Amino acid sequence: MKHLSLLLLLFVALMLPGGRAQRQLLGHPPQVSARNGVAELTLTAASDVNGRDTWLFNGRAVQPEIRLSPGDLLKIHYVNALPVSPREPCDAPPCMNMTNLHFHGLMVSPKRPQDDVLDLMAMPGQSLDYELRIPIDHPPGLNWYHTHPHGESHRQVLDGLSGALVIEGIERYAPQVRNLRERVMVIRERENERRDGHVFTLNGAVRPQVAIAPGERQFWRIVNASADAYVDLELEGRQPMQWQTSTRSRRPIPTL
Ligand SMILES: [Cu+2]
């Protein structure tokens, strides 16, 4: 897919403007981390009550955040519970509601059972079992995972079938973030409810409020998980924000 990933390391020492109590606070998805070197989860693609594609994790419509360290093993049982007859259009008919996973940014094998987006494909009623070994020398940083069936991935990613995937260890390159409160922010371009326009969401909410104390510094990791939209980041308010890209071409920039 053609899309811009923003892999940013960002510090702020700002207060968001007041008077926004009506806004939803930024939420965070459940995290999946490794135990004894293995992170394991079951993810299900399904159709929600409005006919849109969604992921189910532990019975909830939510996109888990996966956190791994170099050397860890990631095991995902990916279930395609989408209806045989799609309820949404796709880019390249005939739409068959097939699905799979791509691990955007990870330096892992493109062969099954790892990041194989060409041969690994689940039709409705089928499932896939991924096993990815994170190389011991894998760069730390924020990556993401999303579906990648050609012709249908645009619709699925627009519906939000994507999540953040963090490789731990960034503090080795940027020790300043070691004790900061960290927030992972996933920007998604979504279709609005009327299906006549698009809107950006941050961790699933439209323009949520981020709690931060006066003078506090936080470590924000931001990824653009849109299907094909670019984003121009701006923090609402009067003061400028300081930010720095932490990775480029999947390599950390040790300049913070
Ligand atoms: Cu991608």
Residues whose N, C-alpha, C, O or C-beta is under 5 A from the ligand:
A	BS01	CU	H104
